[in-house]
């Protein structure tokens, strides 16, 4: 039996001002989230992206072709109703940030990590008041509580849509520092993604590519870039 899919029932999707922001109408009817909540978006820019996704649908609705709609639904239906839990989960990365765990050999890898990652630890210190200390190995070593608290404050201050974007930026990269750097535009998101892949790219240089791993990395890259774009649209 073939899976039933919802069919397009509207002609035009439009952006409409709403209480607290903007929403999208389909032939004059407001879009709602899967939990039947109003789809209220913080900026017209994000609303335009979502309206374009609805307008691009053909005979059958394909949710996978609507990433901004899905992210907005997540912000409203999931993050908003458990914001503290989501924020704490993201903030926990501050005590085990990818950029702090370094190899002890070979020397070339050690040097590459130092050159690539130290500037971002310096940035976290200067701009976020969070001095994280790199350690050798993969065994967890607690960071200075003051630094962890400073990073946590950055996370807890974010609104639902920013937190939705940050969740993906951090969980995909493994680094709260890189996630916050992406939000603040410290470097292009493609560059930050490459930094998070330093160890994997080193292994590829030594042993060659694995097709399955490469496809997974490409999927993660698209998701990382989407999260960065989502955040930008919520600030536009």
C-alpha positions in Angstrom: 0.0 0.0 0.0 1.4 3.4 -1.0 1.8 6.0 1.8 -0.9 8.7 1.7 0.4 12.3 1.2 -1.4 15.5 1.7 -2.3 17.3 -1.5 -1.9 21.0 -2.3 -5.2 22.8 -1.7 -4.2 26.4 -2.1 -3.2 28.7 -4.9 -1.2 31.5 -3.2 0.9 31.7 -0.1 1.4 35.2 1.4 3.2 36.8 4.3 0.8 38.6 6.7 1.7 40.7 9.9 0.5 38.9 13.0 0.6 39.6 16.7 4.2 39.1 17.8 5.6 39.0 14.3 4.5 37.6 10.9 2.7 34.5 9.7 1.9 32.8 6.4 -1.5 32.5 4.8 -2.6 30.0 2.2 -5.4 31.6 0.2 -6.2 33.8 3.2 -6.0 31.0 5.8 -3.2 31.1 8.4 -0.8 28.2 8.5 -0.6 26.4 11.9 2.1 24.1 13.3 1.5 20.3 13.6 0.5 20.9 17.2 -2.1 23.4 15.9 -0.3 26.4 17.3 -0.2 29.7 15.3 2.8 29.9 13.0 4.1 33.2 14.3 7.6 34.1 12.9 9.9 36.7 14.4 10.8 38.4 11.1 9.4 39.1 7.6 12.5 37.5 6.1 11.9 34.2 7.7 8.2 34.4 6.8 9.1 35.0 3.2 11.3 31.9 3.1 8.5 29.8 4.5 5.9 31.2 2.2 8.2 30.4 -0.7 8.5 26.8 0.5 4.7 26.5 0.5 4.4 28.2 -2.9 6.9 25.7 -4.4 4.9 22.7 -3.4 3.4 20.8 -6.3 0.5 18.4 -6.3 1.6 16.6 -3.1 3.2 18.3 -0.1 6.7 17.1 0.6 7.8 18.2 4.1 11.4 17.3 3.4 11.5 20.1 0.8 10.4 22.6 3.5 13.3 22.9 5.9 12.5 26.4 7.2 8.9 25.4 7.9 10.1 22.4 9.8 12.5 24.5 11.8 9.8 27.0 12.7 7.5 24.2 13.7 10.3 22.8 16.0 10.9 26.2 17.6 7.2 26.6 18.4 6.0 23.1 19.1 9.2 21.7 20.8 11.7 24.3 21.9 9.1 26.8 23.3 7.5 24.1 25.5 10.8 22.8 26.9 13.1 25.7 26.5 15.0 25.3 29.8 15.8 21.6 29.0 16.9 22.4 25.5 19.1 25.3 26.7 20.7 23.2 29.4 21.5 20.4 26.9 23.2 22.9 24.6 25.0 24.7 27.4 26.5 21.4 28.6 28.7 21.4 25.5 30.7 24.3 27.1 32.3 21.8 29.5 33.3 19.4 26.8 33.8 21.5 23.7 35.3 19.7 20.7 38.0 22.4 20.4 39.4 21.5 23.7 40.3 17.9 23.0 43.6 17.6 21.3 45.8 14.8 19.9 49.2 14.1 21.4 50.6 12.9 18.0 51.5 13.1 15.2 53.1 16.5 15.4 51.5 17.7 12.1 48.0 17.0 13.5 48.8 18.6 16.8 50.1 21.7 15.0 47.0 21.8 12.7 44.6 21.7 15.7 46.5 24.4 17.5 46.6 26.7 14.5 42.9 26.1 13.6 41.3 25.9 17.0 43.2 28.2 19.4 42.0 31.4 17.7 38.4 30.4 18.5 39.3 29.6 22.1 40.9 33.1 22.2 37.7 34.6 20.7 35.6 32.9 23.4 37.8 34.4 26.0 37.9 37.9 24.6 34.3 38.2 23.4 32.4 35.8 25.7 34.5 35.9 28.8 34.9 32.2 28.6 38.5 30.9 28.7 38.4 27.2 27.9 41.6 25.2 28.3 42.7 22.6 25.7 43.6 19.1 27.0 45.3 16.1 25.5 43.2 13.1 24.9 39.5 12.3 24.7 38.8 11.7 28.4 36.5 14.5 29.8 38.3 17.0 32.0 36.1 19.7 33.6 36.6 23.3 32.5 36.8 26.4 34.8 33.3 26.8 36.2 33.4 30.5 35.5 34.0 29.9 31.8 31.2 27.3 31.7 28.9 29.7 33.4 29.6 32.5 30.9 28.8 30.2 28.0 25.7 29.0 29.7 24.5 32.6 30.1 25.0 33.1 26.4 22.7 30.1 25.7 20.1 30.9 28.3 19.6 34.4 26.9 18.5 33.1 23.5 14.9 33.2 22.2 13.1 30.1 20.9 14.1 30.5 17.3 17.8 31.4 18.0 17.9 28.4 20.3 16.5 26.1 17.6 19.3 27.2 15.3 22.0 27.0 18.0 20.9 23.4 18.9 21.7 22.2 15.4 24.9 24.3 15.0 26.3 22.8 18.3 25.0 19.2 18.1 26.2 18.9 14.5 29.7 20.4 15.1 30.2 19.2 18.6 31.3 22.7 19.6 29.4 25.4 21.5 32.2 27.8 20.7 31.8 27.2 16.9 28.0 27.4 17.2 28.1 30.8 18.9 30.7 31.9 16.4 28.4 31.0 13.6 25.6 33.1 15.1 27.8 36.1 15.6 29.3 35.9 12.1 32.9 35.5 13.3 33.6 33.4 10.1 31.5 32.0 7.2 29.6 28.9 8.3 31.4 26.8 5.7 34.7 27.7 7.4 33.4 26.9 10.8 32.1 23.5 9.5 35.5 22.7 8.1 37.1 23.5 11.5 34.7 21.0 13.2 35.8 18.4 10.7 39.5 18.8 11.2 40.1 15.4 12.8 37.9 13.6 10.2 39.6 15.3 7.3 43.0 14.3 8.8 41.9 10.7 8.8 40.7 11.0 5.2 44.1 12.3 4.2 45.7 9.3 5.8 43.4 6.5 4.8 41.2 7.8 2.0 37.4 8.5 1.8 34.6 6.2 2.8 31.5 6.7 0.6 29.0 6.3 3.4 30.9 8.6 5.7 31.2 11.2 2.9 27.4 11.1 2.3 26.8 11.5 6.0 29.2 14.5 6.2 27.4 16.1 3.2 24.1 15.7 5.0 25.5 17.3 8.1 27.0 20.1 6.2 23.6 21.0 4.6 22.0 20.9 8.1 24.7 23.1 9.6 24.4 25.7 6.8 20.6 25.6 7.1 20.9 26.3 10.9 23.2 29.2 10.3 20.8 30.6 7.7 17.9 30.1 10.0 19.6 32.2 12.6 20.4 34.9 10.1 16.8 35.1 9.0 15.5 35.4 12.6 17.7 38.5 13.0 17.0 40.1 9.6 
